[in-house]
Amino acid sequence: MADQEKDLKGLRDKIDSIDGKILELISARAAVAQEVARVKEAAGATDAFFYRPEREAQVLRRIMSRNDGPLDDEEMARLFREIMSACLALEEPVRVAYLGPEGTFTQQAALKHFGHSAVSVPMAAIDEVFREVESGAVNYGVVPVENSSEGVVSHTLDSFIHSSMRICGEVVLRIHQHLLVGENTREEKITRVYSHAQSLAQCRKWLDSHWPMVEKVAVSSNAEAARRVKGEWNSAAIAGDMACELYGLKKVAEKIEDEPDNSTRFLIIGNQDVPASNEDKTSIVVSMRNQPGSLHRLLAPFHCYDIDLTRIESRPSRSGAWNYVFFIDFTGHRDDPKVQYVLKEVEAFASELKVLGSYPKGVL
Ligand SMILES: O=C(O)C(=O)C[C@]1(C(=O)O)C=C[C@@H](O)C=C1
């Protein structure tokens, strides 16, 4: 055997032996997760929450803080994300509705957050995701809420006004857009580009400089754009990796988004109050009468108790009694004494205050 072959054999034997140990440890971990399930069932079988967002965030943060490489923290956390997802599926497979169709960035976000052992169910619209969770047909829902270059997804915010759904988590996804074609289309023949209006907007400068003459057609989602070009000659789609793989398309150009850090934040909705994880956020919606200085009064308690506002968004009120509706996100959990003081002060002054949820800050 040549020297190189010998070296390789020795190293592969080492890997086999390590894999054996990893296998044993993962199986031992899964068996403990099954015991956890039995404890949860014994404590209250019908409404036991098997999925525990705060615990998952703590597990992932701990792994990241203890990781010494050579794999980077995110890569290591992604591996543990999948192990936990498989362990949870042994306890009870989690069903997650997302804004579809299959292949959207929202599905990618759902899998990033829950791992690939979750059962993901596509819905045609944001309010259908809310309804599906409310009816109990699924355990959780995933909806987009804001994009770093295009701003807020107002439909999602409006859905919270009349819904009793709570926010159980958030996940941020880097959005990479690609120019995709079917196998029968040659690059120089492209005359039309399909995509969702937001994605066309996110790639506007790139399109103007590379394809100024091409016809741009907005469709209901990126995945729908990808589905169309699969069977249509001389057309391209702008969509992400999931849609590209799902429809077997070819990448003509990669990462064509104008902003290099283009990312979208998604919310996990459910009917669970999530305990504190030590690094949390709270989202509230507040309605107020239109009076001079009212916004200042609304925000003053946050300043006073030194609470960091991460987002504030105003939406027109849908009911006559409400003049303004403000969606506010801030750091901290609703069980923190400081947060409780602030909520008390805001409540005393607002026409209505609803806490949409306290949830762990996105880890991955
Ligand atoms: O700690 C729990 O409650 C578990 O069910 C175990 C576990 C895990 O695999 O670590 C699995 C699912 C939960 O979402 C959180 C954590």
The ligand as a MOL file (V3000), in Angstrom:
LIG
                    3D

  0  0  0     0  0            999 V3000
M  V30 BEGIN CTAB
M  V30 COUNTS 16 16 0 0 0
M  V30 BEGIN ATOM
M  V30 1 O -35.8740 20.1260 27.3980 0
M  V30 2 C -36.9470 19.7670 26.8910 0
M  V30 3 O -38.0540 20.1940 27.3120 0
M  V30 4 C -36.9460 18.8280 25.7660 0
M  V30 5 O -38.0220 18.4460 25.3240 0
M  V30 6 C -35.6750 18.4030 25.1300 0
M  V30 7 C -35.3310 19.2100 23.8740 0
M  V30 8 C -33.8800 18.8100 23.4450 0
M  V30 9 O -33.7540 17.9720 22.5650 0
M  V30 10 O -32.9450 19.3480 24.0250 0
M  V30 11 C -36.2850 18.8860 22.7950 0
M  V30 12 C -37.3390 19.7080 22.4800 0
M  V30 13 C -37.6140 20.9610 23.1470 0
M  V30 14 O -38.0970 21.9270 22.2710 0
M  V30 15 C -36.4540 21.4370 23.9100 0
M  V30 16 C -35.3710 20.6610 24.1920 0
M  V30 END ATOM
M  V30 BEGIN BOND
M  V30 1 2 1 2
M  V30 2 1 2 3
M  V30 3 1 2 4
M  V30 4 2 4 5
M  V30 5 1 4 6
M  V30 6 1 6 7
M  V30 7 1 7 8
M  V30 8 1 7 11
M  V30 9 1 7 16
M  V30 10 2 8 9
M  V30 11 1 8 10
M  V30 12 2 11 12
M  V30 13 1 12 13
M  V30 14 1 13 14
M  V30 15 1 13 15
M  V30 16 2 15 16
M  V30 END BOND
M  V30 END CTAB
M  END
